[in-house]
Amino acid sequence: MSTTFNIEATMADGTVWKTTGDQRDIAWFETEPFGCPFYQMQGRPFTFMRYLAWRAGKREGLHHYSTFEAFSDACVSTRNLDQPDGEEAPEPDPGPPAPSAES
């Protein structure tokens, strides 16, 4: 799994910007009270992407939000640009059809 994430953030005021989160940002996420180890980040995908967008965007001077909470309130959405459209959250496998579905 990659340890860099190319992220697009869309803010409530309509601004859209792109940044790249890396191991520095992931390490900070792991230490937050709401964070988790990298291998468990799939359990918090939206918080993880928003946090990386905030940290990397702050480091790159792309926004003025001094806290993650303020950023999160103003952030409408984040998107992992490394995933093709439509593949961000794959649909779960429904499994085999029920026996009653065969009639």
C-alpha positions in Angstrom: 0.0 0.0 0.0 1.2 3.4 -0.9 2.2 5.8 1.9 1.5 8.9 -0.2 -2.0 10.1 -1.0 -2.9 12.6 -3.7 -6.0 14.4 -2.3 -8.5 16.9 -3.6 -10.3 19.0 -1.0 -13.5 20.8 -1.7 -14.4 23.6 0.8 -17.7 25.1 1.7 -16.7 28.4 0.0 -16.3 26.6 -3.3 -12.5 26.5 -3.4 -11.0 23.2 -4.5 -7.3 22.4 -4.1 -5.0 19.4 -4.4 -2.3 18.3 -2.0 -0.2 15.2 -1.2 -0.3 13.6 2.2 2.7 11.4 3.1 4.3 9.5 6.0 4.7 12.7 8.1 0.9 13.3 8.0 0.1 9.6 8.5 2.3 9.5 11.6 0.5 12.5 13.1 -2.9 10.9 12.4 -1.8 7.8 14.3 -1.1 9.9 17.4 -4.4 11.8 17.4 -7.0 10.7 20.0 -9.3 9.8 17.1 -6.5 8.3 15.0 -5.6 4.7 14.5 -2.6 2.7 13.2 -2.1 3.0 9.4 -3.1 -0.6 8.8 -6.5 0.2 10.4 -7.2 3.4 8.5 -9.8 1.7 6.3 -12.0 1.8 9.4 -11.9 5.6 9.3 -11.6 6.5 5.6 -13.2 9.9 5.7 -11.5 11.1 8.8 -8.2 9.8 7.5 -8.4 11.6 4.1 -9.7 14.8 5.7 -6.8 14.8 8.2 -4.2 14.2 5.5 -5.7 17.0 3.4 -5.6 19.3 6.4 -2.0 18.5 7.5 -0.5 18.4 4.0 -2.4 21.5 3.0 -1.2 23.4 6.1 2.4 22.3 5.4 2.1 23.5 1.8 0.4 26.8 2.7 -2.9 26.0 0.9 -5.3 27.0 3.6 -5.5 29.1 6.8 -7.1 26.5 9.2 -5.0 26.2 12.3 -6.9 23.3 13.8 -8.3 20.1 12.2 -11.7 20.8 13.7 -12.0 24.1 12.0 -10.8 22.6 8.7 -13.2 19.7 9.0 -16.2 22.0 9.6 -15.4 23.9 6.4 -14.4 20.9 4.3 -17.3 19.6 2.2 -15.4 16.6 0.8 -12.1 15.0 0.1 -11.2 12.6 -2.7 -8.3 10.3 -3.1 -7.0 11.1 -6.5 -5.1 7.9 -6.7 -8.3 5.9 -7.0 -10.2 6.0 -10.3 -13.6 7.6 -10.1 -16.2 5.2 -8.7 -13.6 3.0 -7.0 -13.3 5.0 -3.7 -15.6 2.7 -1.8 -16.1 -0.6 -3.6 -19.5 -2.3 -3.2 -19.5 -5.3 -0.9 -19.9 -8.7 -2.4 -23.6 -9.7 -1.9 -22.7 -13.3 -1.8 -24.6 -16.2 -3.4 -28.3 -15.7 -4.1 -30.8 -17.0 -1.6 -32.4 -20.4 -2.5 -35.8 -18.6 -2.9 -34.3 -16.3 -5.6 -33.9 -19.3 -7.9 -37.6 -19.9 -8.4 
